[in-house]
């Protein structure tokens, strides 16, 4: 086998894996994607609260922003707006509550990003508040909003919502 064939074979395998991952994402239910991202953010927030090292805290805040900001903006546009557009009054309340909780998390994250030193008691307090806000929000959302999504949208619609969600996330800029 020629060296060129080995490279071509490796490239083909990589492309097949990438296409497979893309196809898998194209067939994912929006709720499965959101659950995975919620779990990732909760893990990062747990690490943030548990560590006292300033450099690690600063790095974790960057990771949290990179994960949370695109998630929040895309979720609002694709999920909350779809729920708010329904006639069901409770669903409208759930969607609006999600927007309000996201705003509070945005404020807490921005505040956390400005506190120096990152090893200070103020930073610790802000990290705990952000963690509590996000965990409360996730609990409410996974119960109420997801109930609304399941009631309103069938599996194919939720797969399409996931496609739109992933595309919307790609357009979000994180400062």
SULVENMO-V75542 format. One record per residue. N is the residue number from 1. RES is the residue in one small letter. OMEGA is omega in degrees with one decimal (999 if undefined). BURIAL is b if it has 16 or more other ideal C-beta (glycine too) atoms within 10 Angstrom, else e. Layout:
n=N res=RES omega=OMEGA burial=BURIAL
n=N res=RES omega=OMEGA burial=BURIAL
This chain:
n=1 res=x omega=-179.0 burial=e
n=2 res=x omega=178.8 burial=e
n=3 res=x omega=179.6 burial=e
n=4 res=x omega=178.6 burial=e
n=5 res=x omega=179.1 burial=e
n=6 res=x omega=179.0 burial=e
n=7 res=x omega=179.5 burial=e
n=8 res=x omega=179.6 burial=e
n=9 res=x omega=178.8 burial=e
n=10 res=x omega=179.0 burial=e
n=11 res=x omega=-179.8 burial=e
n=12 res=x omega=178.9 burial=e
n=13 res=x omega=178.3 burial=e
n=14 res=x omega=180.0 burial=e
n=15 res=x omega=179.4 burial=e
n=16 res=x omega=177.7 burial=e
n=17 res=x omega=-180.0 burial=e
n=18 res=x omega=178.4 burial=e
n=19 res=x omega=177.6 burial=e
n=20 res=x omega=178.0 burial=e
n=21 res=x omega=178.4 burial=e
n=22 res=x omega=179.2 burial=e
n=23 res=x omega=177.9 burial=e
n=24 res=x omega=178.7 burial=e
n=25 res=x omega=179.4 burial=e
n=26 res=x omega=-178.3 burial=e
n=27 res=x omega=-177.2 burial=e
n=28 res=x omega=173.6 burial=b
n=29 res=x omega=180.0 burial=b
n=30 res=x omega=-177.3 burial=b
n=31 res=x omega=176.2 burial=b
n=32 res=x omega=178.4 burial=e
n=33 res=x omega=-179.7 burial=b
n=34 res=x omega=179.8 burial=b
n=35 res=x omega=179.1 burial=e
n=36 res=x omega=-179.5 burial=e
n=37 res=x omega=176.2 burial=b
n=38 res=x omega=-179.3 burial=b
n=39 res=x omega=179.1 burial=e
n=40 res=x omega=-178.9 burial=e
n=41 res=x omega=178.1 burial=b
n=42 res=x omega=178.1 burial=e
n=43 res=x omega=178.3 burial=e
n=44 res=x omega=179.4 burial=b
n=45 res=x omega=176.1 burial=b
n=46 res=x omega=177.5 burial=e
n=47 res=x omega=-179.4 burial=b
n=48 res=x omega=-178.3 burial=b
n=49 res=x omega=-175.1 burial=b
n=50 res=x omega=-176.5 burial=e
n=51 res=x omega=176.0 burial=b
n=52 res=x omega=-177.5 burial=e
n=53 res=x omega=-176.1 burial=e
n=54 res=x omega=-177.5 burial=e
n=55 res=x omega=178.8 burial=e
n=56 res=x omega=177.9 burial=e
n=57 res=x omega=179.5 burial=b
n=58 res=x omega=177.8 burial=b
n=59 res=x omega=179.8 burial=e
n=60 res=x omega=177.8 burial=b
n=61 res=x omega=177.6 burial=b
n=62 res=x omega=179.1 burial=e
n=63 res=x omega=179.5 burial=e
n=64 res=x omega=178.1 burial=b
n=65 res=x omega=-178.6 burial=b
n=66 res=x omega=179.3 burial=e
n=67 res=x omega=-169.2 burial=b
n=68 res=x omega=-174.2 burial=b
n=69 res=x omega=177.1 burial=b
n=70 res=x omega=178.6 burial=b
n=71 res=x omega=-176.3 burial=b
n=72 res=x omega=-177.1 burial=b
n=73 res=x omega=-179.5 burial=b
n=74 res=x omega=178.8 burial=b
n=75 res=x omega=178.0 burial=b
n=76 res=x omega=-175.1 burial=b
n=77 res=x omega=-172.6 burial=b
n=78 res=x omega=-174.2 burial=b
n=79 res=x omega=-174.5 burial=b
n=80 res=x omega=179.3 burial=b
n=81 res=x omega=178.3 burial=e
n=82 res=x omega=179.3 burial=b
n=83 res=x omega=-179.8 burial=b
n=84 res=x omega=-179.3 burial=b
n=85 res=x omega=-179.9 burial=e
n=86 res=x omega=-179.2 burial=b
n=87 res=x omega=-176.1 burial=e
n=88 res=x omega=-177.0 burial=e
n=89 res=x omega=-180.0 burial=e
n=90 res=x omega=177.8 burial=e
n=91 res=x omega=177.3 burial=b
n=92 res=x omega=178.1 burial=b
n=93 res=x omega=-179.5 burial=e
n=94 res=x omega=179.2 burial=b
n=95 res=x omega=178.4 burial=b
n=96 res=x omega=176.5 burial=e
n=97 res=x omega=177.5 burial=b
n=98 res=x omega=177.0 burial=b
n=99 res=x omega=-178.1 burial=e
n=100 res=x omega=178.8 burial=e
n=101 res=x omega=176.4 burial=b
n=102 res=x omega=-180.0 burial=b
n=103 res=x omega=178.2 burial=e
n=104 res=x omega=177.1 burial=e
n=105 res=x omega=176.4 burial=b
n=106 res=x omega=-179.5 burial=e
n=107 res=x omega=-179.5 burial=e
n=108 res=x omega=179.9 burial=b
n=109 res=x omega=177.4 burial=b
n=110 res=x omega=178.9 burial=e
n=111 res=x omega=-179.6 burial=e
n=112 res=x omega=-178.4 burial=b
n=113 res=x omega=-177.5 burial=b
n=114 res=x omega=-175.1 burial=e
n=115 res=x omega=176.9 burial=b
n=116 res=x omega=-1.1 burial=e
n=117 res=x omega=-179.3 burial=e
n=118 res=x omega=177.8 burial=b
n=119 res=x omega=-174.7 burial=b
n=120 res=x omega=174.3 burial=e
n=121 res=x omega=178.5 burial=e
n=122 res=x omega=177.4 burial=e
n=123 res=x omega=178.8 burial=b
n=124 res=x omega=179.7 burial=b
n=125 res=x omega=-179.6 burial=e
n=126 res=x omega=177.9 burial=b
n=127 res=x omega=178.5 burial=b
n=128 res=x omega=179.4 burial=e
n=129 res=x omega=178.7 burial=b
n=130 res=x omega=179.7 burial=b
n=131 res=x omega=-179.6 burial=b
n=132 res=x omega=177.9 burial=e
n=133 res=x omega=-176.4 burial=b
n=134 res=x omega=179.8 burial=b
n=135 res=x omega=176.0 burial=e
n=136 res=x omega=-179.6 burial=e
n=137 res=x omega=-179.1 burial=b
n=138 res=x omega=179.5 burial=b
n=139 res=x omega=178.3 burial=e
n=140 res=x omega=-176.3 burial=e
n=141 res=x omega=-177.1 burial=b
n=142 res=x omega=176.3 burial=e
n=143 res=x omega=-170.7 burial=e
n=144 res=x omega=-176.3 burial=b
n=145 res=x omega=-178.5 burial=b
n=146 res=x omega=174.6 burial=b
n=147 res=x omega=178.7 burial=e
n=148 res=x omega=-179.7 burial=b
n=149 res=x omega=-179.6 burial=b
n=150 res=x omega=-178.6 burial=e
n=151 res=x omega=-171.0 burial=e
n=152 res=x omega=-171.9 burial=b
n=153 res=x omega=177.8 burial=b
n=154 res=x omega=-176.6 burial=e
n=155 res=x omega=179.9 burial=e
n=156 res=x omega=178.2 burial=e
n=157 res=x omega=179.4 burial=e
n=158 res=x omega=174.7 burial=b
n=159 res=x omega=177.9 burial=b
n=160 res=x omega=176.3 burial=e
n=161 res=x omega=179.9 burial=b
n=162 res=x omega=177.3 burial=b
n=163 res=x omega=179.5 burial=e
n=164 res=x omega=179.5 burial=e
n=165 res=x omega=-179.3 burial=b
n=166 res=x omega=178.3 burial=b
n=167 res=x omega=179.7 burial=e
n=168 res=x omega=178.3 burial=b
n=169 res=x omega=-178.6 burial=b
n=170 res=x omega=-177.4 burial=e
n=171 res=x omega=-176.7 burial=e
n=172 res=x omega=177.5 burial=e
n=173 res=x omega=178.1 burial=e
n=174 res=x omega=-178.8 burial=e
n=175 res=x omega=999 burial=e
